[in-house]
Amino acid sequence: MQPLLLSHFTATSCIGHGLRATLAALRAQRSGLKPCDFDSVDLATWTGTVEGLDDEVLSPGLQAFDCRNNRLAQLGLRQDRFDEAVQALAGRVGRRRIGVFLGTSTSGILQTEIAYRQLDPTTGKLPAGFRYAETHNPFSVSSFVREFFQLEGPAMTVSSACSSSAKVFASARRMMAAGLIDAAIVGGVDSLCLTTLYGFNSLGLTSTQACRPFDAERDGISIGEAAAFALLEWAPEHLDEKAVLLLGVGESSDAHHMSSPHPEGLGARMAMQGALDMAGLAAADIDYINLHGTATPSNDAAETKAVAALFGSGTPCSSTKGATGHTLGAAGGIEAVISALALQNGLLPGGLNTRMLDPALPLNYLLKNRNEAIKRVLSNSFGFGGTNCSLVFGRAG
């Protein structure tokens, strides 16, 4: 494929607002996870909460979109002058030539949860001010971002569980290759809600402590929230050596089970191979793998089999979910940005919270940061139902 330039990108999560804070936390190996104190939740689990969302006020004219998820989106858009970059690009190519492709899993479902607490005791009706289309609907966040920038190009939301905001890179690439747009805002936004926390707990997938990817005693995920965005453009002929390029995308759907990965990692392996093939690379060309690494027993085991089958046990890898938590529909986006930071700063982030690596998972899993100039990174995102996506990013110089 013709490489696409990530001309601007940003991330906001429990480890910080924007790139500077995110990089500082990664360098310090500092986790943002803490015992859950969200809303009225009564669960023995840990979460990654973004600070400041309750104080975020949506821009004038956008109050109909008010919910935790869209406040998180706006907070993220305002980091690292990302909003200014989009407006400048719109001035160059036109508002009809920029698409919006975002991933989310539960969107603003918290707003519906709040509305149900306010049902009319006599009629059972939802409160008059509840706006499903602008808040709960999965398209809400893409519609909000489109309105925030007053864009007129195509917009869509991908909701394929934990691969959502990785798959948007593929959707945007196809639209650009078809000549329908010249650039795209891609990324993901997912926020905490009771449905997610109690839902994953009912599946027995949440840990009672900060998640421990690839640990011998790993016992589940820590749910986080995040907003991550990147601006994709066609790569110009001359690039700064630190410029980050999207080199390849691989997607698969193994449909093995609604909530469990294929035990041999079949879909994961297909996605990784597809990304390598599109990039025209061999497994040996990848310098670091940002693993999906959720810290559930089955996920980490299946991903290990898939990675080992393609890369052996030598390629350095880690999961950054010990820092950010599993941000679900935003995971692919936040980890794409972390991959870009790794390329630009020569930082291979060590996985956090893991005390004893599982000897049954033979990977070169990093527990400590490694400072090393790298050229290419693979980022994995694997979702419920076997919806898988892998992305290959590279440094221009």
C-alpha positions as CSV (number, residue, x, y, z in Angstrom):
1,M,0.0,0.0,0.0
2,Q,1.0,3.6,-0.4
3,P,2.0,4.7,3.1
4,L,-0.2,7.2,4.9
5,L,1.2,9.9,7.2
6,L,0.1,10.3,10.7
7,S,0.5,14.1,10.4
8,H,-0.8,14.7,14.0
9,F,-1.9,12.4,16.8
10,T,-2.8,12.7,20.4
11,A,-3.9,10.5,23.4
12,T,-5.8,11.1,26.6
13,S,-6.2,8.4,29.2
14,C,-5.7,7.7,32.9
15,I,-1.9,8.2,32.5
16,G,-2.4,11.8,31.3
17,H,-3.8,14.3,28.9
18,G,-1.8,14.6,25.7
19,L,1.5,13.3,24.4
20,R,3.8,14.9,26.8
21,A,2.0,13.4,29.9
22,T,1.6,10.0,28.2
23,L,5.2,9.8,27.2
24,A,6.3,10.9,30.7
25,A,4.2,8.2,32.3
26,L,5.5,5.5,30.0
27,R,9.1,6.5,30.7
28,A,8.5,6.5,34.4
29,Q,6.6,3.2,34.1
30,R,3.7,4.7,36.0
31,S,0.3,3.2,35.9
32,G,-2.9,5.1,36.0
33,L,-5.0,2.3,37.4
34,K,-6.6,2.5,40.9
35,P,-9.3,0.8,42.9
36,C,-12.7,1.4,41.3
37,D,-14.5,4.4,42.7
38,F,-16.6,5.2,39.6
39,D,-20.2,6.4,40.0
40,S,-22.2,3.9,42.1
41,V,-20.2,0.8,41.2
42,D,-19.7,-1.7,44.0
43,L,-17.1,-4.1,42.6
44,A,-13.7,-5.2,43.8
45,T,-11.8,-4.2,40.6
46,W,-9.5,-1.6,39.3
47,T,-10.1,1.0,36.7
48,G,-8.4,3.7,34.7
49,T,-10.3,7.0,35.0
50,V,-9.6,10.1,33.0
51,E,-9.4,13.1,35.2
52,G,-11.4,16.3,34.5
53,L,-14.3,14.9,32.6
54,D,-16.9,16.2,35.0
55,D,-15.6,19.7,34.5
56,E,-15.5,19.6,30.7
57,V,-18.1,21.7,29.0
58,L,-19.1,21.1,25.4
59,S,-18.6,23.9,22.9
60,P,-21.5,26.2,22.2
61,G,-24.1,24.7,20.0
62,L,-23.1,21.1,20.9
63,Q,-25.0,20.7,24.2
64,A,-27.3,18.1,22.6
65,F,-24.3,15.8,22.5
66,D,-23.5,16.1,26.2
67,C,-22.5,12.8,27.8
68,R,-19.3,11.5,29.3
69,N,-18.1,9.9,26.1
70,N,-18.4,13.1,24.0
71,R,-16.9,15.2,26.8
72,L,-13.9,12.8,26.7
73,A,-13.8,13.2,22.9
74,Q,-13.7,17.0,23.2
75,L,-11.0,16.9,25.9
76,G,-8.9,14.6,23.7
77,L,-9.4,16.8,20.6
78,R,-8.0,19.8,22.4
79,Q,-4.7,18.2,23.4
80,D,-1.5,18.7,21.4
81,R,-3.2,21.4,19.2
82,F,-4.9,18.5,17.3
83,D,-8.0,20.7,16.8
84,E,-5.9,23.4,15.3
85,A,-4.3,20.9,12.9
86,V,-7.7,19.7,11.7
87,Q,-8.9,23.2,11.1
88,A,-5.7,24.1,9.2
89,L,-6.1,21.0,7.0
90,A,-9.8,21.8,6.3
91,G,-8.6,25.2,5.1
92,R,-6.3,23.5,2.6
93,V,-8.3,20.6,1.2
94,G,-11.9,21.6,2.1
95,R,-14.3,20.3,4.7
96,R,-15.9,17.8,2.3
97,R,-12.6,16.0,1.7
98,I,-11.9,15.0,5.4
99,G,-13.6,11.9,6.7
100,V,-14.2,10.9,10.3
101,F,-13.7,7.3,11.3
102,L,-13.9,6.5,15.0
103,G,-14.2,3.4,17.1
104,T,-16.2,2.9,20.3
105,S,-17.8,0.0,22.1
106,T,-20.4,1.5,24.5
107,S,-20.4,5.1,23.3
108,G,-22.5,7.2,25.7
109,I,-24.5,4.4,27.3
110,L,-23.8,5.9,30.7
111,Q,-26.3,8.7,29.7
112,T,-29.0,6.0,29.2
113,E,-28.1,4.5,32.6
114,I,-28.6,7.9,34.2
115,A,-31.8,8.4,32.3
116,Y,-33.2,5.1,33.6
117,R,-32.6,6.2,37.1
118,Q,-34.9,9.2,36.3
119,L,-37.9,7.3,34.9
120,D,-41.2,8.9,35.6
121,P,-42.6,6.9,38.5
122,T,-46.1,7.1,37.1
123,T,-45.7,6.7,33.3
124,G,-42.3,5.0,33.2
125,K,-41.2,7.5,30.6
126,L,-37.6,8.5,30.1
127,P,-36.8,12.1,31.1
128,A,-37.7,14.7,28.4
129,G,-34.2,15.9,28.0
130,F,-32.7,12.5,27.1
131,R,-31.2,12.5,23.6
132,Y,-30.5,8.9,22.5
133,A,-29.2,9.8,19.0
134,E,-26.7,12.3,20.2
135,T,-25.5,10.5,23.2
136,H,-26.0,6.7,23.5
137,N,-26.1,5.9,19.8
138,P,-22.7,4.5,18.6
139,F,-22.6,7.0,15.8
140,S,-22.9,9.8,18.4
141,V,-19.1,10.3,18.9
142,S,-18.4,10.5,15.1
143,S,-21.3,12.8,14.6
144,F,-20.1,15.0,17.5
145,V,-16.5,15.2,16.1
146,R,-17.9,16.0,12.7
147,E,-20.0,18.8,14.1
148,F,-17.1,20.0,16.3
149,F,-15.1,20.7,13.2
150,Q,-18.0,21.5,10.9
151,L,-16.8,18.9,8.5
152,E,-18.9,17.7,5.5
153,G,-17.1,14.5,4.5
154,P,-18.1,10.9,5.2
155,A,-18.3,9.8,8.8
156,M,-18.8,6.4,10.4
157,T,-18.4,4.6,13.7
158,V,-16.8,1.1,13.9
159,S,-18.0,-0.9,16.9
160,S,-16.3,-4.2,16.7
161,A,-15.5,-4.5,20.4
162,C,-11.8,-4.1,21.3
163,S,-10.6,-3.9,17.7
164,S,-12.8,-0.9,16.9
165,S,-10.3,1.9,16.8
166,A,-7.7,-0.1,15.0
167,K,-10.1,-1.1,12.2
168,V,-10.9,2.6,11.6
169,F,-7.4,2.9,10.1
170,A,-8.4,0.3,7.5
171,S,-11.8,2.0,6.8
172,A,-10.1,5.4,6.3
173,R,-7.4,3.9,4.1
174,R,-10.0,2.4,1.8
175,M,-11.9,5.7,1.5
176,M,-8.7,7.5,0.7
177,A,-7.6,4.9,-1.9
178,A,-11.0,5.2,-3.6
179,G,-10.4,8.9,-4.0
180,L,-13.5,9.8,-1.9
181,I,-11.5,11.9,0.6
182,D,-8.0,13.3,0.9
183,A,-7.6,12.9,4.7
184,A,-9.2,11.4,7.7
185,I,-9.6,11.8,11.4
186,V,-9.2,8.3,12.9
187,G,-9.2,7.0,16.5
188,G,-11.4,5.9,19.3
189,V,-13.3,7.1,22.4
190,D,-14.7,4.9,25.1
191,S,-15.7,5.9,28.6
192,L,-16.6,4.1,31.8
193,C,-20.1,3.0,32.5
194,L,-21.9,0.5,34.7
195,T,-22.9,-1.7,31.8
196,T,-19.3,-2.3,30.9
197,L,-18.0,-2.8,34.5
198,Y,-20.8,-5.1,35.6
199,G,-20.9,-6.8,32.2
200,F,-17.3,-7.9,32.2
201,N,-17.5,-8.8,35.9
202,S,-20.4,-11.1,35.1
203,L,-18.3,-12.8,32.5
204,G,-15.6,-13.4,35.1
205,L,-13.1,-11.3,33.2
206,T,-12.3,-8.5,35.6
207,S,-9.4,-8.6,38.0
208,T,-9.5,-7.7,41.7
209,Q,-6.2,-5.9,41.3
210,A,-4.4,-3.9,38.6
211,C,-4.2,-6.2,35.6
212,R,-1.1,-8.2,35.0
213,P,-0.6,-9.1,31.4
214,F,1.3,-12.3,30.7
215,D,1.8,-13.0,34.4
216,A,1.7,-16.6,35.6
217,E,-1.2,-15.6,37.9
218,R,-3.0,-13.2,35.7
219,D,-6.7,-13.2,36.4
220,G,-8.5,-10.6,34.3
221,I,-8.7,-7.1,32.9
222,S,-8.8,-3.6,34.4
223,I,-11.2,-1.4,32.4
224,G,-10.0,2.0,31.4
225,E,-11.3,4.9,29.3
226,A,-9.5,6.9,26.7
227,A,-9.7,9.2,23.7
228,A,-7.1,8.9,20.9
229,F,-7.0,10.6,17.5
230,A,-4.7,10.7,14.5
231,L,-4.9,12.7,11.3
232,L,-4.2,10.6,8.3
233,E,-2.9,12.2,5.1
234,W,-1.1,11.0,2.0
235,A,2.6,11.0,2.7
236,P,4.5,13.8,0.8
237,E,7.7,13.1,-1.0
238,H,9.9,14.7,1.6
239,L,9.4,13.8,5.3
240,D,11.0,14.6,8.6
241,E,12.9,11.6,9.8
242,K,10.7,11.3,12.9
243,A,7.5,11.2,10.8
244,V,5.3,8.2,11.5
245,L,3.7,6.3,8.6
246,L,0.9,3.7,8.5
247,L,2.5,0.9,6.4
248,G,0.1,-1.9,6.6
249,V,-3.3,-3.1,8.0
250,G,-4.4,-6.6,8.5
251,E,-8.0,-7.6,9.4
252,S,-9.6,-11.0,10.1
253,S,-12.8,-12.4,11.5
254,D,-12.4,-15.9,12.8
255,A,-15.9,-15.9,14.6
256,H,-14.6,-18.6,17.0
257,H,-16.7,-17.5,19.9
258,M,-18.7,-14.5,21.2
259,S,-16.3,-13.8,24.1
260,S,-13.3,-16.1,23.8
261,P,-10.4,-16.0,21.4
262,H,-9.6,-18.8,19.1
263,P,-7.4,-21.0,21.3
264,E,-4.7,-21.3,18.7
265,G,-4.8,-17.6,17.8
266,L,-5.9,-18.3,14.3
267,G,-7.6,-15.0,13.6
268,A,-4.9,-13.0,15.3
269,R,-2.2,-14.7,13.2
270,M,-4.2,-14.0,10.0
271,A,-4.5,-10.3,11.0
272,M,-0.8,-10.0,11.7
273,Q,0.2,-11.7,8.5
274,G,-2.1,-9.5,6.5
275,A,-0.6,-6.4,8.0
276,L,2.9,-7.6,7.1
277,D,1.9,-8.5,3.6
278,M,0.3,-5.2,2.9
279,A,3.4,-3.4,4.2
280,G,5.6,-5.7,2.1
281,L,7.6,-6.7,5.2
282,A,8.8,-10.0,6.8
283,A,8.4,-10.8,10.4
284,A,12.1,-10.1,11.0
285,D,11.5,-6.4,9.9
286,I,9.3,-5.7,13.0
287,D,11.3,-4.2,15.9
288,Y,8.6,-4.2,18.6
289,I,5.1,-5.6,19.0
290,N,2.5,-3.8,21.1
291,L,0.5,-6.8,22.2
292,H,-3.3,-6.8,22.7
293,G,-2.4,-8.4,26.1
294,T,-5.5,-8.1,28.1
295,A,-4.3,-10.1,31.1
296,T,-7.0,-12.8,30.8
297,P,-5.7,-16.4,30.8
298,S,-7.2,-17.3,27.4
299,N,-6.3,-14.1,25.5
300,D,-2.7,-13.9,26.5
301,A,-2.2,-17.6,25.7
302,A,-3.9,-17.4,22.3
303,E,-2.0,-14.3,21.3
304,T,1.3,-15.9,22.4
305,K,0.6,-18.8,20.0
306,A,-0.2,-16.5,17.2
307,V,2.9,-14.3,17.7
308,A,5.2,-17.2,18.3
309,A,4.0,-18.8,15.1
310,L,5.0,-15.8,13.0
311,F,7.8,-14.1,15.0
312,G,9.3,-16.8,17.2
313,S,10.4,-15.8,20.6
314,G,12.9,-13.1,19.8
315,T,10.9,-9.9,18.9
316,P,10.6,-7.6,21.9
317,C,7.0,-7.1,22.9
318,S,4.8,-5.9,25.7
319,S,1.2,-4.9,26.6
320,T,0.6,-1.3,27.8
321,K,-2.7,-2.2,29.3
322,G,-1.0,-2.4,32.7
323,A,-0.6,1.4,32.4
324,T,-3.9,2.5,30.7
325,G,-6.2,-0.4,31.5
326,H,-8.2,-2.0,28.7
327,T,-9.9,0.9,27.1
328,L,-12.1,-1.4,25.0
329,G,-13.2,0.5,21.8
330,A,-10.5,3.0,22.3
331,A,-7.7,0.5,22.8
332,G,-6.6,0.3,19.2
333,G,-6.3,4.0,18.9
334,I,-4.5,4.6,22.2
335,E,-2.0,1.8,21.4
336,A,-1.5,3.2,17.9
337,V,-0.4,6.5,19.5
338,I,1.8,4.7,22.0
339,S,3.4,2.8,19.0
340,A,4.0,6.2,17.3
341,L,5.6,7.5,20.4
342,A,7.8,4.4,20.6
343,L,9.0,5.0,17.1
344,Q,9.7,8.7,17.6
345,N,11.4,8.4,20.9
346,G,13.2,5.0,20.7
347,L,11.2,3.8,23.7
348,L,10.0,0.2,24.0
349,P,7.7,0.4,27.0
350,G,7.9,-2.4,29.6
351,G,4.7,-4.0,30.7
352,L,3.5,-3.0,34.2
353,N,2.2,-4.9,37.2
354,T,3.5,-8.3,35.9
355,R,5.5,-9.9,38.7
356,M,6.3,-13.4,37.3
357,L,6.1,-14.1,33.6
358,D,4.1,-17.2,32.7
359,P,6.7,-19.8,31.6
360,A,4.1,-21.3,29.3
361,L,4.1,-18.1,27.2
362,P,7.5,-18.1,25.4
363,L,7.8,-14.5,24.2
364,N,10.4,-11.8,24.6
365,Y,8.1,-9.9,26.9
366,L,9.6,-6.7,28.3
367,L,9.2,-5.9,32.0
368,K,11.5,-2.9,31.9
369,N,11.7,-0.1,29.4
370,R,14.2,-0.5,26.7
371,N,15.7,2.6,25.0
372,E,16.5,1.6,21.4
373,A,16.1,3.2,18.0
374,I,13.5,1.3,16.1
375,K,12.0,1.5,12.6
376,R,8.8,-0.5,12.6
377,V,6.2,-1.5,15.1
378,L,3.2,-3.9,15.0
379,S,0.2,-3.1,17.1
380,N,-2.4,-5.7,17.8
381,S,-6.1,-5.3,18.7
382,F,-8.4,-8.3,19.0
383,G,-12.1,-8.1,19.8
384,F,-15.0,-10.2,20.9
385,G,-16.5,-12.4,18.2
386,G,-13.0,-12.9,16.6
387,T,-12.9,-9.4,15.0
388,N,-9.1,-8.8,14.8
389,C,-6.9,-6.0,13.4
390,S,-3.2,-5.5,13.3
391,L,-1.4,-2.3,12.2
392,V,2.2,-1.8,11.1
393,F,3.7,1.7,11.7
394,G,7.1,2.8,10.6
395,R,9.4,5.8,11.1
396,A,10.3,7.7,7.9
397,G,14.0,8.1,8.6
